């Protein structure tokens, strides 16, 4: 009996949370962690990479950890020149 009540309560909680997230999205709110590198910096980084700069040099010049740089490049779908 208690198990059935717990399942019902969990379903109600989940429904309320999903409704709250949907309402927040309609108001223009986005959840999650903010991006570590903004769009202007990403554009400058890709220009520098296409110009022949190494990832290590990019990390030093822009003050970005290497793992963050690699993750961001993968997220935007950047591929090195000459590769498809």
N, CA, C and O atoms as a Maestro MAE file, in Angstrom:
{
 s_m_m2io_version
 :::
 2.0.0
}

f_m_ct {
 s_m_title
 :::
 protein
 m_atom[336] {
  # First column is atom index #
  i_m_mmod_type
  r_m_x_coord
  r_m_y_coord
  r_m_z_coord
  i_m_residue_number
  s_m_chain_name
  s_m_pdb_residue_name
  s_m_pdb_atom_name
  i_m_atomic_number
  :::
  1 25 0.820 -1.197 0.000 1 A "UNK " " N  " 7
  2 3 0.000 0.000 0.000 1 A "UNK " " CA " 6
  3 2 0.870 1.270 0.000 1 A "UNK " " C  " 6
  4 15 0.629 2.208 -0.760 1 A "UNK " " O  " 8
  5 25 1.892 1.269 0.881 2 A "UNK " " N  " 7
  6 3 2.773 2.439 0.944 2 A "UNK " " CA " 6
  7 2 3.561 2.616 -0.350 2 A "UNK " " C  " 6
  8 15 3.843 3.741 -0.763 2 A "UNK " " O  " 8
  9 25 3.913 1.503 -0.984 3 A "UNK " " N  " 7
  10 3 4.629 1.574 -2.254 3 A "UNK " " CA " 6
  11 2 3.792 2.251 -3.330 3 A "UNK " " C  " 6
  12 15 4.300 3.062 -4.104 3 A "UNK " " O  " 8
  13 25 2.506 1.915 -3.373 4 A "UNK " " N  " 7
  14 3 1.615 2.520 -4.360 4 A "UNK " " CA " 6
  15 2 1.468 4.015 -4.108 4 A "UNK " " C  " 6
  16 15 1.452 4.805 -5.052 4 A "UNK " " O  " 8
  17 25 1.361 4.406 -2.846 5 A "UNK " " N  " 7
  18 3 1.271 5.831 -2.515 5 A "UNK " " CA " 6
  19 2 2.559 6.565 -2.883 5 A "UNK " " C  " 6
  20 15 2.521 7.692 -3.378 5 A "UNK " " O  " 8
  21 25 3.687 5.924 -2.640 6 A "UNK " " N  " 7
  22 3 4.973 6.552 -2.969 6 A "UNK " " CA " 6
  23 2 5.093 6.750 -4.482 6 A "UNK " " C  " 6
  24 15 5.553 7.799 -4.933 6 A "UNK " " O  " 8
  25 25 4.688 5.763 -5.259 7 A "UNK " " N  " 7
  26 3 4.738 5.884 -6.718 7 A "UNK " " CA " 6
  27 2 3.828 7.012 -7.195 7 A "UNK " " C  " 6
  28 15 4.197 7.788 -8.076 7 A "UNK " " O  " 8
  29 25 2.653 7.094 -6.614 8 A "UNK " " N  " 7
  30 3 1.708 8.146 -6.991 8 A "UNK " " CA " 6
  31 2 2.282 9.532 -6.661 8 A "UNK " " C  " 6
  32 15 2.195 10.456 -7.470 8 A "UNK " " O  " 8
  33 25 2.865 9.661 -5.473 9 A "UNK " " N  " 7
  34 3 3.446 10.934 -5.061 9 A "UNK " " CA " 6
  35 2 4.618 11.315 -5.966 9 A "UNK " " C  " 6
  36 15 4.773 12.484 -6.319 9 A "UNK " " O  " 8
  37 25 5.440 10.335 -6.341 10 A "UNK " " N  " 7
  38 3 6.572 10.587 -7.233 10 A "UNK " " CA " 6
  39 2 6.085 11.050 -8.608 10 A "UNK " " C  " 6
  40 15 6.674 11.951 -9.206 10 A "UNK " " O  " 8
  41 25 5.021 10.441 -9.101 11 A "UNK " " N  " 7
  42 3 4.466 10.840 -10.394 11 A "UNK " " CA " 6
  43 2 3.944 12.275 -10.344 11 A "UNK " " C  " 6
  44 15 4.138 13.039 -11.289 11 A "UNK " " O  " 8
  45 25 3.287 12.639 -9.253 12 A "UNK " " N  " 7
  46 3 2.783 14.005 -9.100 12 A "UNK " " CA " 6
  47 2 3.942 15.012 -9.040 12 A "UNK " " C  " 6
  48 15 3.885 16.074 -9.659 12 A "UNK " " O  " 8
  49 25 4.976 14.665 -8.297 13 A "UNK " " N  " 7
  50 3 6.136 15.545 -8.187 13 A "UNK " " CA " 6
  51 2 6.787 15.746 -9.545 13 A "UNK " " C  " 6
  52 15 7.121 16.869 -9.921 13 A "UNK " " O  " 8
  53 25 6.966 14.659 -10.275 14 A "UNK " " N  " 7
  54 3 7.589 14.741 -11.595 14 A "UNK " " CA " 6
  55 2 6.746 15.608 -12.536 14 A "UNK " " C  " 6
  56 15 7.284 16.419 -13.290 14 A "UNK " " O  " 8
  57 25 5.452 15.434 -12.486 15 A "UNK " " N  " 7
  58 3 4.552 16.223 -13.333 15 A "UNK " " CA " 6
  59 2 4.674 17.721 -13.022 15 A "UNK " " C  " 6
  60 15 4.703 18.548 -13.933 15 A "UNK " " O  " 8
  61 25 4.745 18.060 -11.735 16 A "UNK " " N  " 7
  62 3 4.865 19.466 -11.342 16 A "UNK " " CA " 6
  63 2 6.211 20.046 -11.776 16 A "UNK " " C  " 6
  64 15 6.278 21.183 -12.241 16 A "UNK " " O  " 8
  65 25 7.277 19.266 -11.625 17 A "UNK " " N  " 7
  66 3 8.600 19.740 -12.023 17 A "UNK " " CA " 6
  67 2 8.644 19.986 -13.525 17 A "UNK " " C  " 6
  68 15 9.150 21.018 -13.966 17 A "UNK " " O  " 8
  69 25 8.124 19.060 -14.309 18 A "UNK " " N  " 7
  70 3 8.130 19.213 -15.766 18 A "UNK " " CA " 6
  71 2 7.296 20.422 -16.185 18 A "UNK " " C  " 6
  72 15 7.669 21.142 -17.111 18 A "UNK " " O  " 8
  73 25 6.180 20.646 -15.514 19 A "UNK " " N  " 7
  74 3 5.343 21.807 -15.827 19 A "UNK " " CA " 6
  75 2 6.092 23.097 -15.492 19 A "UNK " " C  " 6
  76 15 6.008 24.072 -16.239 19 A "UNK " " O  " 8
  77 25 6.818 23.109 -14.384 20 A "UNK " " N  " 7
  78 3 7.595 24.281 -14.002 20 A "UNK " " CA " 6
  79 2 8.714 24.574 -14.995 20 A "UNK " " C  " 6
  80 15 8.949 25.732 -15.340 20 A "UNK " " O  " 8
  81 25 9.406 23.534 -15.458 21 A "UNK " " N  " 7
  82 3 10.471 23.718 -16.443 21 A "UNK " " CA " 6
  83 2 9.925 24.231 -17.768 21 A "UNK " " C  " 6
  84 15 10.545 25.081 -18.408 21 A "UNK " " O  " 8
  85 25 8.778 23.726 -18.180 22 A "UNK " " N  " 7
  86 3 8.146 24.183 -19.416 22 A "UNK " " CA " 6
  87 2 7.743 25.655 -19.294 22 A "UNK " " C  " 6
  88 15 7.946 26.438 -20.223 22 A "UNK " " O  " 8
  89 25 7.174 26.026 -18.151 23 A "UNK " " N  " 7
  90 3 6.774 27.420 -17.941 23 A "UNK " " CA " 6
  91 2 8.000 28.339 -17.938 23 A "UNK " " C  " 6
  92 15 7.944 29.447 -18.470 23 A "UNK " " O  " 8
  93 25 9.093 27.887 -17.348 24 A "UNK " " N  " 7
  94 3 10.316 28.699 -17.324 24 A "UNK " " CA " 6
  95 2 10.870 28.877 -18.738 24 A "UNK " " C  " 6
  96 15 11.332 29.964 -19.088 24 A "UNK " " O  " 8
  97 25 10.828 27.818 -19.555 25 A "UNK " " N  " 7
  98 3 11.307 27.919 -20.938 25 A "UNK " " CA " 6
  99 2 10.461 28.923 -21.724 25 A "UNK " " C  " 6
  100 15 10.990 29.678 -22.539 25 A "UNK " " O  " 8
  101 25 9.168 28.930 -21.482 26 A "UNK " " N  " 7
  102 3 8.293 29.886 -22.164 26 A "UNK " " CA " 6
  103 2 8.637 31.317 -21.775 26 A "UNK " " C  " 6
  104 15 8.482 32.238 -22.577 26 A "UNK " " O  " 8
  105 25 9.108 31.504 -20.536 27 A "UNK " " N  " 7
  106 3 9.497 32.843 -20.081 27 A "UNK " " CA " 6
  107 2 10.906 33.219 -20.532 27 A "UNK " " C  " 6
  108 15 11.382 34.318 -20.247 27 A "UNK " " O  " 8
  109 25 11.571 32.301 -21.240 28 A "UNK " " N  " 7
  110 3 12.897 32.606 -21.750 28 A "UNK " " CA " 6
  111 2 14.031 32.164 -20.854 28 A "UNK " " C  " 6
  112 15 15.181 32.524 -21.107 28 A "UNK " " O  " 8
  113 25 13.754 31.411 -19.834 29 A "UNK " " N  " 7
  114 3 14.789 30.940 -18.930 29 A "UNK " " CA " 6
  115 2 15.336 29.612 -19.432 29 A "UNK " " C  " 6
  116 15 14.594 28.757 -19.915 29 A "UNK " " O  " 8
  117 25 16.647 29.460 -19.307 30 A "UNK " " N  " 7
  118 3 17.286 28.206 -19.703 30 A "UNK " " CA " 6
  119 2 17.995 27.630 -18.499 30 A "UNK " " C  " 6
  120 15 18.598 28.370 -17.721 30 A "UNK " " O  " 8
  121 25 17.934 26.352 -18.337 31 A "UNK " " N  " 7
  122 3 18.619 25.717 -17.226 31 A "UNK " " CA " 6
  123 2 20.025 25.322 -17.616 31 A "UNK " " C  " 6
  124 15 20.410 25.441 -18.779 31 A "UNK " " O  " 8
  125 25 20.784 24.857 -16.659 32 A "UNK " " N  " 7
  126 3 22.113 24.343 -16.915 32 A "UNK " " CA " 6
  127 2 23.211 25.366 -16.677 32 A "UNK " " C  " 6
  128 15 22.969 26.536 -16.383 32 A "UNK " " O  " 8
  129 25 24.409 24.872 -16.816 33 A "UNK " " N  " 7
  130 3 25.581 25.708 -16.590 33 A "UNK " " CA " 6
  131 2 25.800 26.631 -17.788 33 A "UNK " " C  " 6
  132 15 25.619 26.206 -18.929 33 A "UNK " " O  " 8
  133 25 26.183 27.879 -17.552 34 A "UNK " " N  " 7
  134 3 26.431 28.781 -18.667 34 A "UNK " " CA " 6
  135 2 27.672 28.357 -19.446 34 A "UNK " " C  " 6
  136 15 28.567 27.732 -18.877 34 A "UNK " " O  " 8
  137 25 27.744 28.683 -20.729 35 A "UNK " " N  " 7
  138 3 28.909 28.298 -21.522 35 A "UNK " " CA " 6
  139 2 30.181 28.962 -20.993 35 A "UNK " " C  " 6
  140 15 30.158 30.110 -20.549 35 A "UNK " " O  " 8
  141 25 31.293 28.218 -21.047 36 A "UNK " " N  " 7
  142 3 32.559 28.727 -20.533 36 A "UNK " " CA " 6
  143 2 33.190 29.726 -21.499 36 A "UNK " " C  " 6
  144 15 33.909 30.633 -21.080 36 A "UNK " " O  " 8
  145 25 32.917 29.556 -22.796 37 A "UNK " " N  " 7
  146 3 33.499 30.437 -23.808 37 A "UNK " " CA " 6
  147 2 32.353 31.094 -24.568 37 A "UNK " " C  " 6
  148 15 31.491 30.404 -25.111 37 A "UNK " " O  " 8
  149 25 32.339 32.424 -24.608 38 A "UNK " " N  " 7
  150 3 31.241 33.113 -25.294 38 A "UNK " " CA " 6
  151 2 31.434 33.065 -26.814 38 A "UNK " " C  " 6
  152 15 32.489 32.664 -27.307 38 A "UNK " " O  " 8
  153 25 30.407 33.476 -27.534 39 A "UNK " " N  " 7
  154 3 30.391 33.354 -28.999 39 A "UNK " " CA " 6
  155 2 31.503 34.159 -29.666 39 A "UNK " " C  " 6
  156 15 32.097 33.696 -30.640 39 A "UNK " " O  " 8
  157 25 31.792 35.353 -29.160 40 A "UNK " " N  " 7
  158 3 32.852 36.183 -29.753 40 A "UNK " " CA " 6
  159 2 34.209 35.506 -29.608 40 A "UNK " " C  " 6
  160 15 35.017 35.504 -30.537 40 A "UNK " " O  " 8
  161 25 34.451 34.930 -28.430 41 A "UNK " " N  " 7
  162 3 35.720 34.272 -28.185 41 A "UNK " " CA " 6
  163 2 35.837 33.008 -29.033 41 A "UNK " " C  " 6
  164 15 36.923 32.691 -29.517 41 A "UNK " " O  " 8
  165 25 34.730 32.279 -29.219 42 A "UNK " " N  " 7
  166 3 34.741 31.083 -30.065 42 A "UNK " " CA " 6
  167 2 35.098 31.462 -31.499 42 A "UNK " " C  " 6
  168 15 35.882 30.774 -32.152 42 A "UNK " " O  " 8
  169 25 34.519 32.560 -31.984 43 A "UNK " " N  " 7
  170 3 34.821 32.999 -33.351 43 A "UNK " " CA " 6
  171 2 36.302 33.344 -33.493 43 A "UNK " " C  " 6
  172 15 36.931 32.978 -34.486 43 A "UNK " " O  " 8
  173 25 36.859 34.042 -32.512 44 A "UNK " " N  " 7
  174 3 38.275 34.398 -32.562 44 A "UNK " " CA " 6
  175 2 39.156 33.152 -32.482 44 A "UNK " " C  " 6
  176 15 40.188 33.080 -33.149 44 A "UNK " " O  " 8
  177 25 38.761 32.183 -31.680 45 A "UNK " " N  " 7
  178 3 39.528 30.944 -31.538 45 A "UNK " " CA " 6
  179 2 39.529 30.159 -32.843 45 A "UNK " " C  " 6
  180 15 40.573 29.664 -33.265 45 A "UNK " " O  " 8
  181 25 38.373 30.041 -33.485 46 A "UNK " " N  " 7
  182 3 38.326 29.279 -34.740 46 A "UNK " " CA " 6
  183 2 39.135 29.963 -35.830 46 A "UNK " " C  " 6
  184 15 39.776 29.289 -36.636 46 A "UNK " " O  " 8
  185 25 39.118 31.290 -35.868 47 A "UNK " " N  " 7
  186 3 39.939 32.017 -36.844 47 A "UNK " " CA " 6
  187 2 41.419 31.738 -36.591 47 A "UNK " " C  " 6
  188 15 42.184 31.511 -37.528 47 A "UNK " " O  " 8
  189 25 41.812 31.758 -35.325 48 A "UNK " " N  " 7
  190 3 43.212 31.510 -34.983 48 A "UNK " " CA " 6
  191 2 43.608 30.072 -35.315 48 A "UNK " " C  " 6
  192 15 44.711 29.834 -35.808 48 A "UNK " " O  " 8
  193 25 42.732 29.124 -35.053 49 A "UNK " " N  " 7
  194 3 43.034 27.725 -35.366 49 A "UNK " " CA " 6
  195 2 43.150 27.513 -36.870 49 A "UNK " " C  " 6
  196 15 44.037 26.794 -37.331 49 A "UNK " " O  " 8
  197 25 42.265 28.131 -37.631 50 A "UNK " " N  " 7
  198 3 42.326 28.003 -39.088 50 A "UNK " " CA " 6
  199 2 43.546 28.723 -39.654 50 A "UNK " " C  " 6
  200 15 44.003 28.411 -40.754 50 A "UNK " " O  " 8
  201 25 44.072 29.691 -38.897 51 A "UNK " " N  " 7
  202 3 45.277 30.388 -39.304 51 A "UNK " " CA " 6
  203 2 46.551 29.618 -38.995 51 A "UNK " " C  " 6
  204 15 47.643 30.038 -39.376 51 A "UNK " " O  " 8
  205 25 46.414 28.492 -38.306 52 A "UNK " " N  " 7
  206 3 47.576 27.651 -38.039 52 A "UNK " " CA " 6
  207 2 48.068 27.659 -36.610 52 A "UNK " " C  " 6
  208 15 49.087 27.033 -36.319 52 A "UNK " " O  " 8
  209 25 47.394 28.334 -35.714 53 A "UNK " " N  " 7
  210 3 47.819 28.357 -34.314 53 A "UNK " " CA " 6
  211 2 47.563 26.997 -33.668 53 A "UNK " " C  " 6
  212 15 46.614 26.298 -34.023 53 A "UNK " " O  " 8
  213 25 48.416 26.634 -32.722 54 A "UNK " " N  " 7
  214 3 48.240 25.356 -32.028 54 A "UNK " " CA " 6
  215 2 47.202 25.512 -30.915 54 A "UNK " " C  " 6
  216 15 46.918 26.618 -30.455 54 A "UNK " " O  " 8
  217 25 46.650 24.382 -30.499 55 A "UNK " " N  " 7
  218 3 45.666 24.432 -29.415 55 A "UNK " " CA " 6
  219 2 46.312 24.904 -28.122 55 A "UNK " " C  " 6
  220 15 45.679 25.603 -27.331 55 A "UNK " " O  " 8
  221 25 47.564 24.530 -27.901 56 A "UNK " " N  " 7
  222 3 48.268 24.967 -26.691 56 A "UNK " " CA " 6
  223 2 48.421 26.486 -26.677 56 A "UNK " " C  " 6
  224 15 48.232 27.122 -25.640 56 A "UNK " " O  " 8
  225 25 48.761 27.062 -27.816 57 A "UNK " " N  " 7
  226 3 48.908 28.516 -27.900 57 A "UNK " " CA " 6
  227 2 47.568 29.211 -27.694 57 A "UNK " " C  " 6
  228 15 47.487 30.246 -27.033 57 A "UNK " " O  " 8
  229 25 46.526 28.633 -28.264 58 A "UNK " " N  " 7
  230 3 45.173 29.196 -28.091 58 A "UNK " " CA " 6
  231 2 44.804 29.198 -26.612 58 A "UNK " " C  " 6
  232 15 44.285 30.189 -26.097 58 A "UNK " " O  " 8
  233 25 45.069 28.093 -25.936 59 A "UNK " " N  " 7
  234 3 44.741 27.993 -24.509 59 A "UNK " " CA " 6
  235 2 45.491 29.047 -23.699 59 A "UNK " " C  " 6
  236 15 44.914 29.670 -22.807 59 A "UNK " " O  " 8
  237 25 46.758 29.248 -24.001 60 A "UNK " " N  " 7
  238 3 47.537 30.256 -23.282 60 A "UNK " " CA " 6
  239 2 47.019 31.670 -23.571 60 A "UNK " " C  " 6
  240 15 46.847 32.470 -22.651 60 A "UNK " " O  " 8
  241 25 46.775 31.973 -24.836 61 A "UNK " " N  " 7
  242 3 46.374 33.334 -25.214 61 A "UNK " " CA " 6
  243 2 44.976 33.705 -24.734 61 A "UNK " " C  " 6
  244 15 44.734 34.847 -24.342 61 A "UNK " " O  " 8
  245 25 44.058 32.743 -24.762 62 A "UNK " " N  " 7
  246 3 42.676 33.043 -24.395 62 A "UNK " " CA " 6
  247 2 42.351 32.670 -22.948 62 A "UNK " " C  " 6
  248 15 41.256 32.960 -22.466 62 A "UNK " " O  " 8
  249 25 43.288 32.033 -22.259 63 A "UNK " " N  " 7
  250 3 43.057 31.672 -20.859 63 A "UNK " " CA " 6
  251 2 41.979 30.627 -20.680 63 A "UNK " " C  " 6
  252 15 41.156 30.715 -19.769 63 A "UNK " " O  " 8
  253 25 41.989 29.629 -21.564 64 A "UNK " " N  " 7
  254 3 40.971 28.586 -21.539 64 A "UNK " " CA " 6
  255 2 41.655 27.239 -21.304 64 A "UNK " " C  " 6
  256 15 42.662 26.951 -21.950 64 A "UNK " " O  " 8
  257 25 41.135 26.406 -20.398 65 A "UNK " " N  " 7
  258 3 41.715 25.073 -20.235 65 A "UNK " " CA " 6
  259 2 41.577 24.256 -21.523 65 A "UNK " " C  " 6
  260 15 40.613 24.422 -22.270 65 A "UNK " " O  " 8
  261 25 42.542 23.380 -21.772 66 A "UNK " " N  " 7
  262 3 42.550 22.580 -22.995 66 A "UNK " " CA " 6
  263 2 41.294 21.717 -23.117 66 A "UNK " " C  " 6
  264 15 40.725 21.613 -24.203 66 A "UNK " " O  " 8
  265 25 40.858 21.102 -22.029 67 A "UNK " " N  " 7
  266 3 39.673 20.246 -22.090 67 A "UNK " " CA " 6
  267 2 38.428 21.058 -22.456 67 A "UNK " " C  " 6
  268 15 37.570 20.579 -23.197 67 A "UNK " " O  " 8
  269 25 38.330 22.275 -21.942 68 A "UNK " " N  " 7
  270 3 37.199 23.144 -22.279 68 A "UNK " " CA " 6
  271 2 37.240 23.520 -23.755 68 A "UNK " " C  " 6
  272 15 36.210 23.537 -24.429 68 A "UNK " " O  " 8
  273 25 38.432 23.819 -24.250 69 A "UNK " " N  " 7
  274 3 38.582 24.159 -25.667 69 A "UNK " " CA " 6
  275 2 38.155 22.999 -26.550 69 A "UNK " " C  " 6
  276 15 37.395 23.184 -27.500 69 A "UNK " " O  " 8
  277 25 38.635 21.819 -26.243 70 A "UNK " " N  " 7
  278 3 38.312 20.643 -27.059 70 A "UNK " " CA " 6
  279 2 36.820 20.335 -26.994 70 A "UNK " " C  " 6
  280 15 36.213 20.021 -28.019 70 A "UNK " " O  " 8
  281 25 36.219 20.419 -25.809 71 A "UNK " " N  " 7
  282 3 34.775 20.174 -25.678 71 A "UNK " " CA " 6
  283 2 33.958 21.206 -26.451 71 A "UNK " " C  " 6
  284 15 32.964 20.860 -27.089 71 A "UNK " " O  " 8
  285 25 34.372 22.459 -26.396 72 A "UNK " " N  " 7
  286 3 33.646 23.519 -27.108 72 A "UNK " " CA " 6
  287 2 33.756 23.337 -28.615 72 A "UNK " " C  " 6
  288 15 32.773 23.507 -29.336 72 A "UNK " " O  " 8
  289 25 34.944 22.993 -29.091 73 A "UNK " " N  " 7
  290 3 35.118 22.768 -30.531 73 A "UNK " " CA " 6
  291 2 34.277 21.592 -31.004 73 A "UNK " " C  " 6
  292 15 33.714 21.632 -32.099 73 A "UNK " " O  " 8
  293 25 34.186 20.549 -30.193 74 A "UNK " " N  " 7
  294 3 33.348 19.401 -30.551 74 A "UNK " " CA " 6
  295 2 31.875 19.792 -30.559 74 A "UNK " " C  " 6
  296 15 31.114 19.346 -31.418 74 A "UNK " " O  " 8
  297 25 31.474 20.631 -29.594 75 A "UNK " " N  " 7
  298 3 30.067 21.042 -29.502 75 A "UNK " " CA " 6
  299 2 29.640 21.868 -30.706 75 A "UNK " " C  " 6
  300 15 28.513 21.735 -31.182 75 A "UNK " " O  " 8
  301 25 30.542 22.731 -31.206 76 A "UNK " " N  " 7
  302 3 30.171 23.561 -32.359 76 A "UNK " " CA " 6
  303 2 30.414 22.841 -33.681 76 A "UNK " " C  " 6
  304 15 30.030 23.337 -34.740 76 A "UNK " " O  " 8
  305 25 31.051 21.672 -33.621 77 A "UNK " " N  " 7
  306 3 31.263 20.888 -34.838 77 A "UNK " " CA " 6
  307 2 32.434 21.353 -35.668 77 A "UNK " " C  " 6
  308 15 32.452 21.137 -36.880 77 A "UNK " " O  " 8
  309 25 33.423 21.993 -35.043 78 A "UNK " " N  " 7
  310 3 34.592 22.484 -35.765 78 A "UNK " " CA " 6
  311 2 35.512 21.327 -36.122 78 A "UNK " " C  " 6
  312 15 35.770 20.451 -35.295 78 A "UNK " " O  " 8
  313 25 36.004 21.325 -37.354 79 A "UNK " " N  " 7
  314 3 37.000 20.333 -37.774 79 A "UNK " " CA " 6
  315 2 38.218 21.075 -38.298 79 A "UNK " " C  " 6
  316 15 38.086 22.148 -38.886 79 A "UNK " " O  " 8
  317 25 39.385 20.522 -38.094 80 A "UNK " " N  " 7
  318 3 40.609 21.194 -38.566 80 A "UNK " " CA " 6
  319 2 40.585 21.356 -40.082 80 A "UNK " " C  " 6
  320 15 39.982 20.541 -40.780 80 A "UNK " " O  " 8
  321 25 41.233 22.400 -40.600 81 A "UNK " " N  " 7
  322 3 41.291 22.589 -42.054 81 A "UNK " " CA " 6
  323 2 41.927 21.370 -42.726 81 A "UNK " " C  " 6
  324 15 42.912 20.821 -42.233 81 A "UNK " " O  " 8
  325 25 41.358 20.962 -43.839 82 A "UNK " " N  " 7
  326 3 41.867 19.794 -44.562 82 A "UNK " " CA " 6
  327 2 41.163 18.511 -44.185 82 A "UNK " " C  " 6
  328 15 41.317 17.505 -44.876 82 A "UNK " " O  " 8
  329 25 40.393 18.515 -43.106 83 A "UNK " " N  " 7
  330 3 39.638 17.329 -42.693 83 A "UNK " " CA " 6
  331 2 38.161 17.562 -42.953 83 A "UNK " " C  " 6
  332 15 37.664 18.681 -42.828 83 A "UNK " " O  " 8
  333 25 37.474 16.506 -43.312 84 A "UNK " " N  " 7
  334 3 36.031 16.622 -43.523 84 A "UNK " " CA " 6
  335 2 35.292 15.569 -42.773 84 A "UNK " " C  " 6
  336 15 34.064 15.514 -42.834 84 A "UNK " " O  " 8
  :::
 }
 m_bond[335] {
  # First column is bond index #
  i_m_from
  i_m_to
  i_m_order
  :::
  1 1 2 1
  2 2 3 1
  3 3 4 2
  4 3 5 1
  5 5 6 1
  6 6 7 1
  7 7 8 2
  8 7 9 1
  9 9 10 1
  10 10 11 1
  11 11 12 2
  12 11 13 1
  13 13 14 1
  14 14 15 1
  15 15 16 2
  16 15 17 1
  17 17 18 1
  18 18 19 1
  19 19 20 2
  20 19 21 1
  21 21 22 1
  22 22 23 1
  23 23 24 2
  24 23 25 1
  25 25 26 1
  26 26 27 1
  27 27 28 2
  28 27 29 1
  29 29 30 1
  30 30 31 1
  31 31 32 2
  32 31 33 1
  33 33 34 1
  34 34 35 1
  35 35 36 2
  36 35 37 1
  37 37 38 1
  38 38 39 1
  39 39 40 2
  40 39 41 1
  41 41 42 1
  42 42 43 1
  43 43 44 2
  44 43 45 1
  45 45 46 1
  46 46 47 1
  47 47 48 2
  48 47 49 1
  49 49 50 1
  50 50 51 1
  51 51 52 2
  52 51 53 1
  53 53 54 1
  54 54 55 1
  55 55 56 2
  56 55 57 1
  57 57 58 1
  58 58 59 1
  59 59 60 2
  60 59 61 1
  61 61 62 1
  62 62 63 1
  63 63 64 2
  64 63 65 1
  65 65 66 1
  66 66 67 1
  67 67 68 2
  68 67 69 1
  69 69 70 1
  70 70 71 1
  71 71 72 2
  72 71 73 1
  73 73 74 1
  74 74 75 1
  75 75 76 2
  76 75 77 1
  77 77 78 1
  78 78 79 1
  79 79 80 2
  80 79 81 1
  81 81 82 1
  82 82 83 1
  83 83 84 2
  84 83 85 1
  85 85 86 1
  86 86 87 1
  87 87 88 2
  88 87 89 1
  89 89 90 1
  90 90 91 1
  91 91 92 2
  92 91 93 1
  93 93 94 1
  94 94 95 1
  95 95 96 2
  96 95 97 1
  97 97 98 1
  98 98 99 1
  99 99 100 2
  100 99 101 1
  101 101 102 1
  102 102 103 1
  103 103 104 2
  104 103 105 1
  105 105 106 1
  106 106 107 1
  107 107 108 2
  108 107 109 1
  109 109 110 1
  110 110 111 1
  111 111 112 2
  112 111 113 1
  113 113 114 1
  114 114 115 1
  115 115 116 2
  116 115 117 1
  117 117 118 1
  118 118 119 1
  119 119 120 2
  120 119 121 1
  121 121 122 1
  122 122 123 1
  123 123 124 2
  124 123 125 1
  125 125 126 1
  126 126 127 1
  127 127 128 2
  128 127 129 1
  129 129 130 1
  130 130 131 1
  131 131 132 2
  132 131 133 1
  133 133 134 1
  134 134 135 1
  135 135 136 2
  136 135 137 1
  137 137 138 1
  138 138 139 1
  139 139 140 2
  140 139 141 1
  141 141 142 1
  142 142 143 1
  143 143 144 2
  144 143 145 1
  145 145 146 1
  146 146 147 1
  147 147 148 2
  148 147 149 1
  149 149 150 1
  150 150 151 1
  151 151 152 2
  152 151 153 1
  153 153 154 1
  154 154 155 1
  155 155 156 2
  156 155 157 1
  157 157 158 1
  158 158 159 1
  159 159 160 2
  160 159 161 1
  161 161 162 1
  162 162 163 1
  163 163 164 2
  164 163 165 1
  165 165 166 1
  166 166 167 1
  167 167 168 2
  168 167 169 1
  169 169 170 1
  170 170 171 1
  171 171 172 2
  172 171 173 1
  173 173 174 1
  174 174 175 1
  175 175 176 2
  176 175 177 1
  177 177 178 1
  178 178 179 1
  179 179 180 2
  180 179 181 1
  181 181 182 1
  182 182 183 1
  183 183 184 2
  184 183 185 1
  185 185 186 1
  186 186 187 1
  187 187 188 2
  188 187 189 1
  189 189 190 1
  190 190 191 1
  191 191 192 2
  192 191 193 1
  193 193 194 1
  194 194 195 1
  195 195 196 2
  196 195 197 1
  197 197 198 1
  198 198 199 1
  199 199 200 2
  200 199 201 1
  201 201 202 1
  202 202 203 1
  203 203 204 2
  204 203 205 1
  205 205 206 1
  206 206 207 1
  207 207 208 2
  208 207 209 1
  209 209 210 1
  210 210 211 1
  211 211 212 2
  212 211 213 1
  213 213 214 1
  214 214 215 1
  215 215 216 2
  216 215 217 1
  217 217 218 1
  218 218 219 1
  219 219 220 2
  220 219 221 1
  221 221 222 1
  222 222 223 1
  223 223 224 2
  224 223 225 1
  225 225 226 1
  226 226 227 1
  227 227 228 2
  228 227 229 1
  229 229 230 1
  230 230 231 1
  231 231 232 2
  232 231 233 1
  233 233 234 1
  234 234 235 1
  235 235 236 2
  236 235 237 1
  237 237 238 1
  238 238 239 1
  239 239 240 2
  240 239 241 1
  241 241 242 1
  242 242 243 1
  243 243 244 2
  244 243 245 1
  245 245 246 1
  246 246 247 1
  247 247 248 2
  248 247 249 1
  249 249 250 1
  250 250 251 1
  251 251 252 2
  252 251 253 1
  253 253 254 1
  254 254 255 1
  255 255 256 2
  256 255 257 1
  257 257 258 1
  258 258 259 1
  259 259 260 2
  260 259 261 1
  261 261 262 1
  262 262 263 1
  263 263 264 2
  264 263 265 1
  265 265 266 1
  266 266 267 1
  267 267 268 2
  268 267 269 1
  269 269 270 1
  270 270 271 1
  271 271 272 2
  272 271 273 1
  273 273 274 1
  274 274 275 1
  275 275 276 2
  276 275 277 1
  277 277 278 1
  278 278 279 1
  279 279 280 2
  280 279 281 1
  281 281 282 1
  282 282 283 1
  283 283 284 2
  284 283 285 1
  285 285 286 1
  286 286 287 1
  287 287 288 2
  288 287 289 1
  289 289 290 1
  290 290 291 1
  291 291 292 2
  292 291 293 1
  293 293 294 1
  294 294 295 1
  295 295 296 2
  296 295 297 1
  297 297 298 1
  298 298 299 1
  299 299 300 2
  300 299 301 1
  301 301 302 1
  302 302 303 1
  303 303 304 2
  304 303 305 1
  305 305 306 1
  306 306 307 1
  307 307 308 2
  308 307 309 1
  309 309 310 1
  310 310 311 1
  311 311 312 2
  312 311 313 1
  313 313 314 1
  314 314 315 1
  315 315 316 2
  316 315 317 1
  317 317 318 1
  318 318 319 1
  319 319 320 2
  320 319 321 1
  321 321 322 1
  322 322 323 1
  323 323 324 2
  324 323 325 1
  325 325 326 1
  326 326 327 1
  327 327 328 2
  328 327 329 1
  329 329 330 1
  330 330 331 1
  331 331 332 2
  332 331 333 1
  333 333 334 1
  334 334 335 1
  335 335 336 2
  :::
 }
}
